[in-house]
Amino acid sequence: MRHSRFVAAALFFLAPAAAHAVTPDERDAATEEGKVEVTLEDRLSTGLKARRPEDVAFVEHVAEMVRAGRLPAKVVDSTYLWAIRRRQAHPFPAFQKAIRLQADRLGIDVD
C-alpha cells in the first residue's frame, strides 16, 4: 500500500515533465538535418535496460499500445522517467509494475 502511494505521487509530479509526441513533420525535419530518430521502443528498451526476451516483448507491446492509441504516451513517458530516476541498476521491473498499476487504474489491460 505504501509503495502504491509513492508510485502514484511520483507519477503525479513527473507527468508534466513528460515529452510531447513527435509529429511526422518534425520527424521528417529531424531526419533531413542528419539527426537520428529514436523510437519509443528503442528509448524504453535502452533506458530501462530490458535484456530478457520477455522484457523486450513487454516493451514492444507497450510501444505498440501507444502507437495504436490504446495507452496514453504521457503515462508511459512519466512512468519511464520515474523508473530511471530511481537510479536502480535495472529499472525495468519497477517500470513494468508501475505501468501495469497505472494502466489498471485507467481500465486498460496491458497484458
Backbone as CSV, one residue per row, in Angstrom:
resi,resn,N_x,N_y,N_z,CA_x,CA_y,CA_z,C_x,C_y,C_z
1,MET,0.824,-1.183,0.000,0.000,0.000,0.000,0.877,1.258,0.000
2,ARG,1.917,1.235,0.805,2.803,2.385,0.895,3.500,2.627,-0.442
3,HIS,3.920,1.531,-1.086,4.588,1.635,-2.387,3.638,2.215,-3.435
4,SER,2.374,1.815,-3.387,1.394,2.309,-4.359,1.197,3.813,-4.229
5,ARG,1.167,4.298,-3.007,1.012,5.737,-2.811,2.223,6.493,-3.337
6,PHE,3.420,5.920,-3.108,4.638,6.548,-3.594,4.648,6.602,-5.118
7,VAL,4.266,5.486,-5.751,4.221,5.437,-7.210,3.227,6.468,-7.732
8,ALA,2.054,6.534,-7.108,1.033,7.487,-7.551,1.524,8.928,-7.387
9,ALA,2.164,9.214,-6.246,2.672,10.571,-6.020,3.783,10.906,-6.991
10,ALA,4.681,9.958,-7.221,5.780,10.202,-8.151,5.258,10.461,-9.555
11,LEU,4.298,9.665,-9.984,3.754,9.846,-11.331,2.998,11.167,-11.461
12,PHE,2.328,11.576,-10.389,1.606,12.842,-10.415,2.561,14.006,-10.644
13,PHE,3.707,13.969,-9.958,4.650,15.075,-10.069,5.511,14.991,-11.319
14,LEU,5.708,13.790,-11.863,6.553,13.644,-13.044,5.767,13.787,-14.347
15,ALA,4.456,13.667,-14.292,3.645,13.723,-15.513,3.880,14.994,-16.328
16,PRO,3.963,16.175,-15.713,4.199,17.375,-16.526,5.550,17.380,-17.227
17,ALA,6.500,16.586,-16.737,7.836,16.559,-17.336,7.907,15.654,-18.563
18,ALA,6.825,14.951,-18.864,6.834,14.023,-19.994,6.949,14.798,-21.310
19,ALA,7.711,14.236,-22.232,7.925,14.893,-23.526,6.693,14.775,-24.412
20,HIS,6.534,15.721,-25.342,5.406,15.655,-26.256,5.704,14.664,-27.372
21,ALA,4.651,14.188,-28.010,4.816,13.245,-29.114,5.374,13.974,-30.326
22,VAL,6.198,13.293,-31.095,6.811,13.880,-32.285,5.863,13.689,-33.463
23,THR,5.561,14.780,-34.146,4.682,14.704,-35.306,5.485,14.221,-36.516
24,PRO,4.806,13.688,-37.531,5.529,13.248,-38.727,6.356,14.360,-39.375
25,ASP,5.854,15.600,-39.361,6.605,16.712,-39.935,7.895,16.965,-39.167
26,GLU,7.814,16.913,-37.834,9.011,17.105,-37.011,9.999,15.964,-37.239
27,ARG,9.477,14.749,-37.405,10.338,13.592,-37.632,11.079,13.737,-38.958
28,ASP,10.368,14.147,-40.014,10.999,14.321,-41.317,12.057,15.427,-41.276
29,ALA,11.751,16.522,-40.590,12.699,17.632,-40.488,13.950,17.194,-39.732
30,ALA,13.772,16.413,-38.671,14.922,15.952,-37.890,15.795,15.015,-38.717
31,THR,15.181,14.148,-39.516,15.954,13.209,-40.323,16.708,13.948,-41.418
32,GLU,16.104,14.984,-41.990,16.763,15.762,-43.032,17.976,16.503,-42.482
33,GLU,17.932,16.861,-41.213,19.041,17.589,-40.600,20.150,16.651,-40.154
34,GLY,20.010,15.365,-40.408,21.042,14.408,-40.041,20.923,13.879,-38.631
35,LYS,19.849,14.206,-37.949,19.642,13.696,-36.598,19.025,12.303,-36.682
36,VAL,19.351,11.475,-35.736,18.817,10.127,-35.701,17.525,10.114,-34.889
37,GLU,16.497,9.499,-35.433,15.226,9.390,-34.730,15.287,8.201,-33.773
38,VAL,14.947,8.435,-32.534,14.905,7.370,-31.544,13.436,7.056,-31.287
39,THR,13.070,5.822,-31.534,11.677,5.418,-31.342,11.395,5.207,-29.855
40,LEU,10.127,5.202,-29.521,9.714,4.948,-28.148,10.220,3.583,-27.692
41,GLU,10.104,2.607,-28.562,10.560,1.258,-28.249,12.059,1.225,-27.936
42,ASP,12.851,1.908,-28.752,14.298,1.964,-28.520,14.620,2.657,-27.203
43,ARG,13.934,3.768,-26.955,14.179,4.529,-25.732,13.826,3.706,-24.499
44,LEU,12.693,3.026,-24.531,12.285,2.205,-23.394,13.246,1.037,-23.183
45,SER,13.575,0.334,-24.259,14.463,-0.835,-24.145,15.824,-0.450,-23.591
46,THR,16.385,0.629,-24.110,17.715,1.052,-23.688,17.697,1.650,-22.287
47,GLY,16.814,2.586,-22.054,16.774,3.265,-20.764,16.393,2.364,-19.610
48,LEU,15.501,1.406,-19.878,15.050,0.504,-18.821,15.935,-0.725,-18.688
49,LYS,16.901,-0.848,-19.593,17.820,-1.989,-19.599,17.071,-3.312,-19.696
50,ALA,16.139,-3.356,-20.639,15.381,-4.585,-20.887,16.275,-5.540,-21.662
51,ARG,16.628,-6.650,-21.065,17.565,-7.594,-21.679,16.932,-8.945,-22.021
52,ARG,16.092,-9.449,-21.129,15.485,-10.755,-21.369,14.450,-10.653,-22.483
53,PRO,14.258,-11.723,-23.230,13.287,-11.687,-24.336,11.876,-11.291,-23.883
54,GLU,11.452,-11.752,-22.723,10.109,-11.390,-22.249,10.027,-9.918,-21.851
55,ASP,11.133,-9.341,-21.386,11.160,-7.913,-21.072,11.084,-7.076,-22.347
56,VAL,11.852,-7.480,-23.347,11.831,-6.781,-24.642,10.445,-6.900,-25.269
57,ALA,9.828,-8.072,-25.148,8.475,-8.272,-25.699,7.473,-7.357,-24.998
58,PHE,7.608,-7.172,-23.682,6.710,-6.283,-22.949,6.882,-4.849,-23.426
59,VAL,8.129,-4.418,-23.598,8.412,-3.062,-24.083,7.813,-2.874,-25.477
60,GLU,7.981,-3.849,-26.347,7.411,-3.774,-27.696,5.893,-3.670,-27.635
61,HIS,5.283,-4.435,-26.731,3.823,-4.412,-26.578,3.339,-3.042,-26.090
62,VAL,4.036,-2.482,-25.116,3.672,-1.156,-24.600,3.813,-0.103,-25.704
63,ALA,4.914,-0.154,-26.459,5.122,0.807,-27.548,4.030,0.667,-28.606
64,GLU,3.634,-0.558,-28.900,2.556,-0.783,-29.881,1.233,-0.226,-29.364
65,MET,0.965,-0.407,-28.075,-0.268,0.139,-27.498,-0.290,1.666,-27.587
66,VAL,0.864,2.296,-27.394,0.946,3.753,-27.511,0.700,4.166,-28.962
67,ARG,1.344,3.471,-29.899,1.149,3.799,-31.325,-0.308,3.622,-31.753
68,ALA,-0.970,2.617,-31.191,-2.371,2.344,-31.542,-3.339,3.268,-30.811
69,GLY,-2.828,4.038,-29.847,-3.685,4.962,-29.112,-4.446,4.311,-27.967
70,ARG,-4.080,3.091,-27.593,-4.774,2.399,-26.510,-4.177,2.720,-25.143
71,LEU,-2.968,3.256,-25.116,-2.297,3.624,-23.872,-1.706,5.021,-24.061
72,PRO,-2.033,5.958,-23.173,-1.539,7.329,-23.343,-0.011,7.414,-23.253
73,ALA,0.584,8.104,-24.202,2.038,8.284,-24.222,2.507,9.021,-22.976
74,LYS,1.701,9.931,-22.478,2.063,10.705,-21.293,2.251,9.784,-20.083
75,VAL,1.404,8.771,-19.960,1.516,7.818,-18.854,2.802,7.005,-18.992
76,VAL,3.088,6.553,-20.203,4.296,5.757,-20.444,5.543,6.602,-20.196
77,ASP,5.558,7.827,-20.697,6.717,8.705,-20.515,6.965,9.017,-19.039
78,SER,5.913,9.355,-18.315,6.103,9.699,-16.902,6.526,8.481,-16.087
79,THR,6.001,7.309,-16.421,6.397,6.086,-15.723,7.837,5.737,-16.042
80,TYR,8.231,5.915,-17.294,9.612,5.683,-17.706,10.576,6.595,-16.941
81,LEU,10.253,7.886,-16.899,11.106,8.837,-16.189,11.201,8.502,-14.711
82,TRP,10.084,8.128,-14.101,10.091,7.746,-12.690,11.006,6.545,-12.473
83,ALA,10.898,5.538,-13.339,11.678,4.304,-13.169,13.176,4.558,-13.310
84,ILE,13.575,5.357,-14.274,15.018,5.571,-14.450,15.591,6.537,-13.417
85,ARG,14.781,7.412,-12.884,15.261,8.352,-11.862,15.452,7.682,-10.505
86,ARG,14.968,6.468,-10.355,15.148,5.736,-9.096,16.600,5.294,-8.932
87,ARG,17.379,5.360,-10.006,18.802,5.019,-10.001,19.061,3.569,-9.582
88,GLN,18.198,2.682,-10.008,18.405,1.251,-9.782,19.255,0.701,-10.918
89,ALA,19.959,-0.383,-10.656,20.796,-0.988,-11.694,19.948,-1.467,-12.863
90,HIS,18.759,-1.975,-12.570,17.848,-2.460,-13.606,16.461,-1.869,-13.361
91,PRO,16.132,-0.775,-14.022,14.853,-0.105,-13.775,13.634,-0.790,-14.400
92,PHE,13.844,-1.796,-15.252,12.704,-2.399,-15.939,11.646,-2.969,-14.999
93,PRO,12.002,-3.748,-13.962,10.946,-4.313,-13.100,10.049,-3.250,-12.467
94,ALA,10.639,-2.130,-12.041,9.837,-1.053,-11.454,8.908,-0.450,-12.505
95,PHE,9.425,-0.249,-13.725,8.601,0.284,-14.810,7.439,-0.654,-15.101
96,GLN,7.729,-1.940,-15.214,6.694,-2.916,-15.554,5.579,-2.918,-14.508
97,LYS,5.955,-2.935,-13.245,4.946,-2.945,-12.183,4.138,-1.645,-12.189
98,ALA,4.836,-0.513,-12.321,4.157,0.787,-12.287,3.253,0.985,-13.493
99,ILE,3.691,0.556,-14.679,2.855,0.758,-15.872,1.605,-0.113,-15.789
100,ARG,1.749,-1.302,-15.213,0.572,-2.164,-15.017,-0.408,-1.526,-14.032
101,LEU,0.117,-0.934,-12.957,-0.748,-0.257,-11.985,-1.461,0.930,-12.621
102,GLN,-0.714,1.748,-13.359,-1.307,2.923,-13.991,-2.361,2.531,-15.034
103,ALA,-2.036,1.532,-15.844,-2.985,1.076,-16.864,-4.233,0.501,-16.218
104,ASP,-4.049,-0.236,-15.126,-5.186,-0.819,-14.431,-6.108,0.276,-13.885
105,ARG,-5.510,1.342,-13.363,-6.313,2.467,-12.854,-7.096,3.157,-13.969
106,LEU,-6.544,3.105,-15.179,-7.227,3.704,-16.333,-8.202,2.731,-16.984
107,GLY,-8.236,1.491,-16.493,-9.124,0.484,-17.072,-8.580,-0.115,-18.348
108,ILE,-7.271,-0.125,-18.486,-6.612,-0.629,-19.694,-5.886,-1.921,-19.345
109,ASP,-6.072,-2.951,-20.168,-5.384,-4.225,-19.962,-4.080,-4.208,-20.737
110,VAL,-2.957,-4.230,-20.038,-1.649,-4.162,-20.691,-1.176,-5.533,-21.135
111,ASP,-1.547,-6.556,-20.412,-1.052,-7.909,-20.733,-1.752,-8.543,-21.892
